[in-house]
């Protein structure tokens, strides 16, 4: 991660996901578990905005979630 890249906390990433879908609300702890288990690329518990957006799109598609 370069210093210019916008970074998000796992809390913000899951909130962004929940804002994009209907019918389900994922708990914020889920993303901390994903980071801890290496399921999303992070550095010092921070995720680049680009990586977060890619992960959210894959998660929505994989889980067949309905977008707002």
N, CA, C and O atoms as a GROMACS GRO file, in nm:
protein
  272
    1UNK      N    1   0.084  -0.118   0.000
    1UNK     CA    2   0.000   0.000   0.000
    1UNK      C    3   0.088   0.124   0.000
    1UNK      O    4   0.176   0.139   0.085
    2UNK      N    5   0.064   0.209  -0.094
    2UNK     CA    6   0.139   0.334  -0.094
    2UNK      C    7   0.069   0.434  -0.003
    2UNK      O    8  -0.048   0.416   0.032
    3UNK      N    9   0.139   0.537   0.033
    3UNK     CA   10   0.083   0.637   0.125
    3UNK      C   11  -0.032   0.715   0.064
    3UNK      O   12  -0.114   0.770   0.138
    4UNK      N   13  -0.040   0.722  -0.070
    4UNK     CA   14  -0.145   0.799  -0.135
    4UNK      C   15  -0.277   0.724  -0.144
    4UNK      O   16  -0.381   0.787  -0.163
    5UNK      N   17  -0.276   0.593  -0.131
    5UNK     CA   18  -0.397   0.515  -0.145
    5UNK      C   19  -0.491   0.534  -0.026
    5UNK      O   20  -0.448   0.537   0.089
    6UNK      N   21  -0.619   0.548  -0.058
    6UNK     CA   22  -0.718   0.558   0.050
    6UNK      C   23  -0.735   0.419   0.112
    6UNK      O   24  -0.749   0.320   0.040
    7UNK      N   25  -0.733   0.413   0.244
    7UNK     CA   26  -0.749   0.285   0.313
    7UNK      C   27  -0.873   0.288   0.401
    7UNK      O   28  -0.914   0.394   0.450
    8UNK      N   29  -0.931   0.172   0.420
    8UNK     CA   30  -1.052   0.156   0.500
    8UNK      C   31  -1.028   0.055   0.611
    8UNK      O   32  -0.945  -0.035   0.598
    9UNK      N   33  -1.100   0.072   0.718
    9UNK     CA   34  -1.097  -0.029   0.825
    9UNK      C   35  -1.190  -0.142   0.785
    9UNK      O   36  -1.278  -0.123   0.702
   10UNK      N   37  -1.172  -0.260   0.844
   10UNK     CA   38  -1.267  -0.370   0.818
   10UNK      C   39  -1.411  -0.330   0.851
   10UNK      O   40  -1.504  -0.372   0.783
   11UNK      N   41  -1.429  -0.250   0.956
   11UNK     CA   42  -1.562  -0.202   0.993
   11UNK      C   43  -1.626  -0.126   0.877
   11UNK      O   44  -1.742  -0.149   0.843
   12UNK      N   45  -1.551  -0.034   0.816
   12UNK     CA   46  -1.603   0.047   0.705
   12UNK      C   47  -1.633  -0.040   0.583
   12UNK      O   48  -1.731  -0.014   0.513
   13UNK      N   49  -1.551  -0.141   0.558
   13UNK     CA   50  -1.573  -0.228   0.442
   13UNK      C   51  -1.706  -0.302   0.456
   13UNK      O   52  -1.783  -0.308   0.360
   14UNK      N   53  -1.734  -0.357   0.571
   14UNK     CA   54  -1.858  -0.432   0.589
   14UNK      C   55  -1.977  -0.337   0.587
   14UNK      O   56  -2.084  -0.374   0.538
   15UNK      N   57  -1.960  -0.215   0.640
   15UNK     CA   58  -2.067  -0.115   0.632
   15UNK      C   59  -2.096  -0.081   0.485
   15UNK      O   60  -2.212  -0.066   0.447
   16UNK      N   61  -1.990  -0.067   0.404
   16UNK     CA   62  -2.008  -0.041   0.261
   16UNK      C   63  -2.085  -0.155   0.195
   16UNK      O   64  -2.174  -0.131   0.113
   17UNK      N   65  -2.050  -0.278   0.229
   17UNK     CA   66  -2.123  -0.394   0.176
   17UNK      C   67  -2.270  -0.386   0.214
   17UNK      O   68  -2.358  -0.400   0.129
   18UNK      N   69  -2.298  -0.364   0.341
   18UNK     CA   70  -2.436  -0.360   0.389
   18UNK      C   71  -2.516  -0.247   0.323
   18UNK      O   72  -2.637  -0.260   0.306
   19UNK      N   73  -2.450  -0.138   0.286
   19UNK     CA   74  -2.517  -0.028   0.219
   19UNK      C   75  -2.553  -0.061   0.074
   19UNK      O   76  -2.640   0.004   0.016
   20UNK      N   77  -2.488  -0.160   0.017
   20UNK     CA   78  -2.510  -0.194  -0.124
   20UNK      C   79  -2.610  -0.307  -0.146
   20UNK      O   80  -2.650  -0.334  -0.259
   21UNK      N   81  -2.652  -0.375  -0.038
   21UNK     CA   82  -2.739  -0.491  -0.054
   21UNK      C   83  -2.869  -0.473   0.024
   21UNK      O   84  -2.879  -0.389   0.113
   22UNK      N   85  -2.969  -0.555  -0.012
   22UNK     CA   86  -3.097  -0.557   0.060
   22UNK      C   87  -3.122  -0.699   0.111
   22UNK      O   88  -3.072  -0.796   0.055
   23UNK      N   89  -3.200  -0.707   0.218
   23UNK     CA   90  -3.242  -0.838   0.267
   23UNK      C   91  -3.150  -0.904   0.368
   23UNK      O   92  -3.186  -1.007   0.425
   24UNK      N   93  -3.034  -0.848   0.390
   24UNK     CA   94  -2.940  -0.909   0.484
   24UNK      C   95  -2.845  -0.801   0.535
   24UNK      O   96  -2.808  -0.709   0.461
   25UNK      N   97  -2.807  -0.813   0.660
   25UNK     CA   98  -2.707  -0.722   0.718
   25UNK      C   99  -2.598  -0.808   0.781
   25UNK      O  100  -2.624  -0.883   0.875
   26UNK      N  101  -2.478  -0.794   0.730
   26UNK     CA  102  -2.366  -0.873   0.782
   26UNK      C  103  -2.305  -0.804   0.903
   26UNK      O  104  -2.296  -0.681   0.906
   27UNK      N  105  -2.264  -0.881   1.004
   27UNK     CA  106  -2.205  -0.822   1.124
   27UNK      C  107  -2.064  -0.769   1.094
   27UNK      O  108  -1.991  -0.824   1.012
   28UNK      N  109  -2.029  -0.662   1.162
   28UNK     CA  110  -1.898  -0.601   1.138
   28UNK      C  111  -1.783  -0.694   1.176
   28UNK      O  112  -1.676  -0.688   1.115
   29UNK      N  113  -1.804  -0.780   1.274
   29UNK     CA  114  -1.699  -0.872   1.316
   29UNK      C  115  -1.657  -0.967   1.204
   29UNK      O  116  -1.544  -1.015   1.202
   30UNK      N  117  -1.748  -0.992   1.110
   30UNK     CA  118  -1.718  -1.082   1.000
   30UNK      C  119  -1.594  -1.036   0.922
   30UNK      O  120  -1.508  -1.118   0.888
   31UNK      N  121  -1.585  -0.907   0.895
   31UNK     CA  122  -1.472  -0.857   0.815
   31UNK      C  123  -1.342  -0.866   0.893
   31UNK      O  124  -1.237  -0.894   0.834
   32UNK      N  125  -1.345  -0.843   1.023
   32UNK     CA  126  -1.223  -0.860   1.104
   32UNK      C  127  -1.176  -1.005   1.098
   32UNK      O  128  -1.055  -1.030   1.094
   33UNK      N  129  -1.269  -1.099   1.098
   33UNK     CA  130  -1.234  -1.240   1.084
   33UNK      C  131  -1.174  -1.268   0.946
   33UNK      O  132  -1.077  -1.343   0.934
   34UNK      N  133  -1.231  -1.209   0.842
   34UNK     CA  134  -1.178  -1.227   0.706
   34UNK      C  135  -1.034  -1.174   0.699
   34UNK      O  136  -0.948  -1.238   0.639
   35UNK      N  137  -1.009  -1.058   0.760
   35UNK     CA  138  -0.874  -1.002   0.760
   35UNK      C  139  -0.779  -1.094   0.836
   35UNK      O  140  -0.671  -1.126   0.787
   36UNK      N  141  -0.819  -1.135   0.954
   36UNK     CA  142  -0.734  -1.220   1.038
   36UNK      C  143  -0.700  -1.353   0.967
   36UNK      O  144  -0.589  -1.404   0.982
   37UNK      N  145  -0.796  -1.406   0.892
   37UNK     CA  146  -0.775  -1.534   0.824
   37UNK      C  147  -0.717  -1.519   0.683
   37UNK      O  148  -0.703  -1.617   0.611
   38UNK      N  149  -0.684  -1.397   0.644
   38UNK     CA  150  -0.620  -1.374   0.515
   38UNK      C  151  -0.712  -1.386   0.395
   38UNK      O  152  -0.665  -1.411   0.284
   39UNK      N  153  -0.842  -1.370   0.414
   39UNK     CA  154  -0.937  -1.384   0.304
   39UNK      C  155  -0.956  -1.254   0.226
   39UNK      O  156  -1.021  -1.253   0.122
   40UNK      N  157  -0.898  -1.148   0.275
   40UNK     CA  158  -0.893  -1.021   0.203
   40UNK      C  159  -0.757  -0.958   0.233
   40UNK      O  160  -0.711  -0.959   0.348
   41UNK      N  161  -0.696  -0.904   0.130
   41UNK     CA  162  -0.562  -0.847   0.144
   41UNK      C  163  -0.568  -0.723   0.232
   41UNK      O  164  -0.650  -0.634   0.210
   42UNK      N  165  -0.479  -0.718   0.332
   42UNK     CA  166  -0.475  -0.602   0.421
   42UNK      C  167  -0.333  -0.582   0.473
   42UNK      O  168  -0.248  -0.671   0.464
   43UNK      N  169  -0.312  -0.465   0.527
   43UNK     CA  170  -0.184  -0.434   0.591
   43UNK      C  171  -0.216  -0.355   0.716
   43UNK      O  172  -0.281  -0.251   0.709
   44UNK      N  173  -0.170  -0.404   0.829
   44UNK     CA  174  -0.198  -0.339   0.958
   44UNK      C  175  -0.347  -0.318   0.980
   44UNK      O  176  -0.390  -0.214   1.031
   45UNK      N  177  -0.425  -0.418   0.941
   45UNK     CA  178  -0.570  -0.416   0.962
   45UNK      C  179  -0.638  -0.306   0.879
   45UNK      O  180  -0.745  -0.259   0.916
   46UNK      N  181  -0.576  -0.266   0.768
   46UNK     CA  182  -0.633  -0.166   0.678
   46UNK      C  183  -0.639  -0.225   0.538
   46UNK      O  184  -0.550  -0.300   0.496
   47UNK      N  185  -0.743  -0.190   0.467
   47UNK     CA  186  -0.769  -0.244   0.334
   47UNK      C  187  -0.777  -0.128   0.236
   47UNK      O  188  -0.844  -0.028   0.264
   48UNK      N  189  -0.711  -0.139   0.122
   48UNK     CA  190  -0.721  -0.030   0.025
   48UNK      C  191  -0.865  -0.025  -0.027
   48UNK      O  192  -0.935  -0.126  -0.032
   49UNK      N  193  -0.906   0.094  -0.064
   49UNK     CA  194  -1.042   0.113  -0.116
   49UNK      C  195  -1.063   0.025  -0.240
   49UNK      O  196  -1.169  -0.034  -0.257
   50UNK      N  197  -0.961   0.017  -0.326
   50UNK     CA  198  -0.971  -0.064  -0.448
   50UNK      C  199  -0.992  -0.212  -0.412
   50UNK      O  200  -1.080  -0.277  -0.468
   51UNK      N  201  -0.911  -0.264  -0.319
   51UNK     CA  202  -0.926  -0.405  -0.278
   51UNK      C  203  -1.061  -0.429  -0.213
   51UNK      O  204  -1.121  -0.535  -0.232
   52UNK      N  205  -1.109  -0.331  -0.137
   52UNK     CA  206  -1.240  -0.344  -0.072
   52UNK      C  207  -1.351  -0.352  -0.177
   52UNK      O  208  -1.441  -0.435  -0.166
   53UNK      N  209  -1.345  -0.265  -0.277
   53UNK     CA  210  -1.447  -0.265  -0.381
   53UNK      C  211  -1.448  -0.396  -0.459
   53UNK      O  212  -1.554  -0.450  -0.491
   54UNK      N  213  -1.330  -0.447  -0.488
   54UNK     CA  214  -1.320  -0.575  -0.560
   54UNK      C  215  -1.379  -0.687  -0.475
   54UNK      O  216  -1.456  -0.769  -0.524
   55UNK      N  217  -1.343  -0.690  -0.346
   55UNK     CA  218  -1.396  -0.793  -0.257
   55UNK      C  219  -1.547  -0.784  -0.246
   55UNK      O  220  -1.615  -0.887  -0.252
   56UNK      N  221  -1.601  -0.664  -0.230
   56UNK     CA  222  -1.746  -0.647  -0.217
   56UNK      C  223  -1.818  -0.700  -0.341
   56UNK      O  224  -1.917  -0.772  -0.329
   57UNK      N  225  -1.768  -0.665  -0.459
   57UNK     CA  226  -1.832  -0.712  -0.582
   57UNK      C  227  -1.828  -0.865  -0.593
   57UNK      O  228  -1.928  -0.928  -0.630
   58UNK      N  229  -1.714  -0.925  -0.560
   58UNK     CA  230  -1.704  -1.071  -0.562
   58UNK      C  231  -1.796  -1.135  -0.460
   58UNK      O  232  -1.860  -1.237  -0.488
   59UNK      N  233  -1.805  -1.077  -0.341
   59UNK     CA  234  -1.890  -1.130  -0.234
   59UNK      C  235  -2.036  -1.125  -0.274
   59UNK      O  236  -2.111  -1.220  -0.252
   60UNK      N  237  -2.078  -1.012  -0.332
   60UNK     CA  238  -2.217  -0.998  -0.376
   60UNK      C  239  -2.250  -1.103  -0.482
   60UNK      O  240  -2.354  -1.168  -0.476
   61UNK      N  241  -2.161  -1.119  -0.578
   61UNK     CA  242  -2.184  -1.215  -0.687
   61UNK      C  243  -2.183  -1.358  -0.635
   61UNK      O  244  -2.274  -1.435  -0.666
   62UNK      N  245  -2.082  -1.393  -0.557
   62UNK     CA  246  -2.069  -1.529  -0.506
   62UNK      C  247  -2.189  -1.571  -0.421
   62UNK      O  248  -2.233  -1.685  -0.428
   63UNK      N  249  -2.241  -1.479  -0.341
   63UNK     CA  250  -2.350  -1.510  -0.251
   63UNK      C  251  -2.488  -1.475  -0.308
   63UNK      O  252  -2.589  -1.481  -0.238
   64UNK      N  253  -2.490  -1.438  -0.436
   64UNK     CA  254  -2.615  -1.408  -0.508
   64UNK      C  255  -2.704  -1.310  -0.430
   64UNK      O  256  -2.824  -1.333  -0.413
   65UNK      N  257  -2.642  -1.201  -0.384
   65UNK     CA  258  -2.713  -1.102  -0.304
   65UNK      C  259  -2.783  -1.001  -0.395
   65UNK      O  260  -2.740  -0.978  -0.508
   66UNK      N  261  -2.890  -0.942  -0.344
   66UNK     CA  262  -2.966  -0.842  -0.420
   66UNK      C  263  -2.912  -0.704  -0.388
   66UNK      O  264  -2.898  -0.664  -0.272
   67UNK      N  265  -2.881  -0.631  -0.494
   67UNK     CA  266  -2.828  -0.494  -0.478
   67UNK      C  267  -2.943  -0.396  -0.456
   67UNK      O  268  -3.055  -0.419  -0.500
   68UNK      N  269  -2.912  -0.288  -0.386
   68UNK     CA  270  -3.009  -0.180  -0.368
   68UNK      C  271  -3.027  -0.105  -0.498
   68UNK      O  272  -3.105  -0.010  -0.504
   0.00000   0.00000   0.00000
